């Protein structure tokens, strides 16, 4: 069922006219979810973790991340924008977050709710989680980056028990935004809540409801799509309403290390970039990091500021957010939503690990395929050149065993 959802969502789409079959995306995919057949790339959606690396790296811009069109907001009478904190780092010469938030009202939204507000609430709840020692094993792994969660569920099954069982700030923000609108007397059926996302992983997570009983956002927009509308709107503002409510801690979540610094005093690790994330996960798998309490991992370089749906260079965006934080109060020791019950923050259901690399449901057939793989590997050159359209000789052998490829497609093998 999940595979059908992923395929339906098309987390990553391909423009066949632009694809040159250059295998750049295939070689860098962290779960070997891409093949190149007949000169065009193809995504195996059951393996895709929506990290966006193929979008980022494609030299021909043939990979496109999926997100909702901006006009989806027109389907609701009362529209609420839920901006990721990384949005604030996209604009030059903006020294007040209220300018950006008022700009969102100018382009069609009726209200805003900052994800950074929910991030502060999640920080407080995470500290409570550690104080009450609810964890089973240390270190605990953050679940704020859905690409990392998916990567663990797909490739690092033994680490699933270490995942922090709390909803991501965006999930909390969407629910709080809706609750506040209802409290104002807005009919629930009129309310549309829309997250403004920096990456395709968050698009996928909100569309599928990762860790939730059902998805709660009514749409997920791309920062780059909203950005072009905001530029002119922000220049034409006639008044500046005091809409910003989050503190410096909430904004720090936009960059790698921001979450961890708010949760732990010193026993934490923060890593970003998919290759670095994989290396840390391997260390965790080998139990080499027991001295840590908390591990924050972000698939994108620099954290959420590095998402492929952003506009600005992540280092520039990070510097801008750091400057904005200086004008805000630190609110890491409190949560205005402390009255919420624990279930409000906890996952509705634990995400399940995915056996996407299983050869077959039938054990006998799986053993036969394994034998075929071993036989194929023994005759392949072991160069992992990718010329066959698979990322490695082992992956190519798996394709042969499953009937997706033939040995003749290896151009480097001695005939």
Residue pairs with C-beta under 8 A, 6 or more apart in sequence:
2 46
2 208
2 354
3 45
3 46
5 207
5 208
6 45
6 46
6 48
6 204
7 45
9 66
9 203
9 204
9 207
9 208
10 45
10 66
11 43
11 45
11 48
11 50
11 65
11 66
11 200
11 203
11 204
12 43
12 48
12 50
12 52
12 54
12 55
12 63
12 64
12 65
12 66
12 200
13 63
13 64
13 65
13 66
14 40
14 41
14 42
14 43
14 62
14 63
14 64
15 61
15 62
15 63
15 64
16 40
16 62
18 60
18 61
18 62
19 39
19 40
19 41
19 60
19 62
20 39
20 60
20 62
21 36
21 39
21 40
21 41
22 59
22 60
23 36
23 386
23 387
23 389
23 391
24 57
24 58
24 59
25 34
25 41
25 53
25 54
25 57
25 58
25 63
26 34
26 35
26 36
26 41
26 386
26 389
26 390
26 391
27 386
27 391
28 53
28 54
28 57
29 53
29 54
29 391
30 49
30 51
30 53
30 151
30 155
30 274
30 275
30 278
31 47
31 48
31 49
31 151
31 154
31 155
31 356
32 47
32 390
32 391
32 392
32 395
33 43
33 44
33 45
33 46
33 47
33 48
33 49
34 41
34 42
34 43
34 44
34 54
34 391
35 41
35 42
35 44
35 389
35 390
35 399
35 404
36 42
36 386
36 389
37 389
41 54
41 62
41 63
43 54
46 354
46 356
47 154
47 356
47 357
49 147
49 150
49 151
49 154
49 201
49 299
50 146
50 147
50 150
50 199
50 200
50 201
50 203
50 204
50 205
51 147
51 151
51 200
51 201
51 274
51 299
51 300
52 65
52 147
52 199
52 200
52 201
52 299
52 300
52 307
52 308
52 309
53 274
53 299
54 63
55 63
55 64
55 65
55 200
55 308
56 308
65 199
65 200
65 203
65 222
65 308
65 309
66 200
66 203
67 197
67 200
67 203
67 220
67 221
67 222
67 225
67 309
68 194
68 219
68 220
68 221
69 225
70 221
70 225
70 226
70 229
72 194
72 218
72 219
72 221
73 79
73 108
73 109
73 192
73 194
73 219
73 221
74 108
75 192
76 190
76 191
76 192
76 218
77 190
78 110
78 111
78 181
78 186
78 190
78 191
78 192
79 108
79 109
79 110
79 111
79 192
79 194
80 109
80 110
80 111
80 112
80 113
80 177
80 178
80 181
80 191
80 192
80 193
80 194
81 104
81 109
81 111
81 112
81 113
81 194
81 196
82 112
82 113
82 114
82 115
82 170
82 173
82 174
82 177
82 193
82 194
82 195
82 196
82 217
83 100
83 101
83 104
83 112
83 114
83 115
83 196
83 226
84 115
84 170
84 195
84 196
84 197
84 198
84 202
84 223
84 254
84 304
85 114
85 115
85 116
85 119
85 246
85 250
85 251
85 253
85 254
85 304
85 321
86 198
86 223
86 254
86 303
86 304
86 305
86 307
86 310
86 317
86 321
87 100
87 196
87 198
87 223
87 226
87 227
88 94
88 97
88 100
88 251
88 254
88 320
88 321
88 324
89 254
89 305
89 310
89 312
89 316
89 317
89 318
89 319
89 320
89 321
89 324
90 223
90 227
90 310
90 311
90 312
90 317
90 320
91 99
91 100
91 227
91 230
91 231
91 234
91 320
92 320
94 100
94 234
94 320
94 324
95 323
95 324
95 327
96 240
96 244
96 327
97 244
97 324
98 240
98 241
98 242
98 243
98 244
99 234
99 237
99 240
100 230
100 234
101 112
101 114
101 241
101 243
101 244
102 234
102 237
102 239
102 240
102 241
102 243
103 230
103 233
103 234
103 237
104 112
104 226
104 230
105 111
105 112
105 241
105 243
106 233
106 234
106 236
106 237
107 226
107 229
107 230
107 233
109 194
111 177
111 181
112 243
113 173
113 176
113 177
113 180
113 193
114 173
114 244
114 245
114 246
114 250
115 169
115 170
115 173
115 195
115 250
115 253
116 169
116 246
116 250
116 251
116 253
116 254
117 173
117 176
117 245
117 246
117 250
117 336
118 169
118 170
118 172
118 173
118 176
118 250
119 169
119 246
119 249
119 250
119 253
119 259
120 246
120 247
120 249
120 250
120 331
120 332
120 334
120 335
121 169
121 172
121 335
121 336
121 337
121 338
121 340
121 345
122 144
122 166
122 167
122 168
122 169
122 172
122 345
123 249
123 259
123 262
123 263
123 332
123 335
124 332
124 333
124 334
124 335
124 338
125 166
125 335
125 342
125 345
126 164
126 166
126 263
126 294
127 263
129 135
129 140
129 164
129 166
130 140
130 263
130 264
130 293
130 294
135 162
136 161
136 162
137 161
137 162
138 290
138 292
138 293
139 162
139 267
139 268
139 269
139 284
139 289
139 290
139 292
139 293
139 294
139 295
140 162
140 163
140 164
140 293
140 294
140 295
141 148
141 152
141 159
141 162
141 163
141 164
141 284
141 295
141 297
142 148
142 164
142 259
142 260
142 294
142 295
142 296
142 297
143 149
143 163
143 164
143 165
143 166
143 168
143 211
144 168
144 169
144 253
144 259
144 296
144 298
145 201
145 297
145 298
145 299
145 300
145 304
146 168
146 201
146 202
146 204
146 205
146 210
147 199
147 201
147 274
147 299
147 300
148 277
148 297
148 298
148 299
149 163
149 205
149 210
149 351
150 201
150 204
150 210
151 274
151 277
151 278
151 281
151 299
152 159
152 160
152 163
152 281
153 160
153 351
153 352
153 353
153 354
154 353
154 354
154 356
155 281
156 281
156 284
156 285
157 353
158 285
159 281
159 284
159 285
160 351
160 353
162 284
163 351
165 346
165 347
165 350
166 345
166 346
166 347
167 211
167 212
167 345
167 346
167 347
168 205
168 210
168 211
169 253
170 195
170 202
170 205
170 206
170 217
171 206
171 211
171 212
171 216
172 337
172 344
172 345
173 195
174 193
174 195
174 206
174 216
174 217
175 216
175 344
176 337
177 193
178 188
178 191
178 193
178 216
181 191
182 188
182 191
191 218
192 218
192 219
193 216
193 217
193 218
194 217
194 218
194 219
194 220
194 221
195 202
195 206
195 217
195 219
195 220
195 221
196 221
196 222
196 223
196 226
197 203
197 206
197 220
197 221
197 222
197 223
197 307
197 309
198 223
198 300
198 304
198 305
198 307
198 309
198 310
199 299
199 300
199 304
199 307
199 308
199 309
200 308
200 309
201 299
202 220
202 307
203 220
203 222
203 309
204 210
206 215
206 216
206 217
206 220
207 215
207 217
207 220
208 215
209 215
209 216
210 351
211 347
211 348
211 349
211 350
211 351
212 347
212 348
212 349
213 348
213 349
222 309
223 307
223 309
223 310
223 311
224 309
224 310
224 311
227 311
244 328
246 328
246 331
247 328
247 329
247 330
247 331
247 332
248 325
248 326
248 328
248 329
248 330
248 331
249 258
249 262
249 330
249 331
249 332
250 331
251 258
251 321
251 324
251 325
251 328
252 258
252 259
252 261
252 262
252 321
252 325
253 259
253 303
253 304
254 303
254 304
254 305
254 317
254 318
254 321
255 302
255 303
255 304
255 305
255 318
255 321
255 322
256 270
256 271
256 272
256 296
256 298
256 302
256 303
257 270
257 296
257 303
258 303
259 270
259 296
260 268
260 269
260 270
260 294
260 295
260 296
261 268
261 270
262 332
263 294
263 296
264 293
264 294
267 291
267 292
267 293
267 294
268 292
268 293
268 294
268 295
268 296
269 280
269 289
269 292
269 294
269 295
269 296
270 295
270 296
270 297
270 298
271 277
271 279
271 280
271 295
271 296
271 297
271 298
272 297
272 298
272 299
272 300
272 301
272 302
272 303
272 306
273 298
273 299
273 300
273 301
273 306
274 299
274 300
277 297
277 298
277 299
280 289
280 295
280 297
281 297
283 289
284 295
289 295
298 304
298 306
300 306
300 307
300 308
300 314
301 314
302 314
302 315
302 317
302 318
303 314
303 318
305 312
305 314
305 317
305 318
305 321
306 314
310 317
312 320
337 344
358 366
359 365
359 366
359 369
359 370
359 373
359 398
359 401
359 402
360 366
360 369
369 398
369 401
369 402
370 401
372 397
372 400
372 401
373 394
373 397
373 398
373 400
373 401
374 397
376 396
376 397
376 400
376 401
376 407
377 393
377 394
377 397
379 407
379 413
380 393
380 396
380 397
380 410
380 413
381 393
381 410
381 412
381 413
381 414
382 393
383 393
383 412
384 391
384 392
384 393
385 412
386 392
387 410
387 411
387 412
388 396
388 405
388 409
388 410
388 411
389 396
389 405
389 409
390 396
390 398
390 399
390 405
396 405
396 409
396 410
399 405
400 406
400 407
407 413
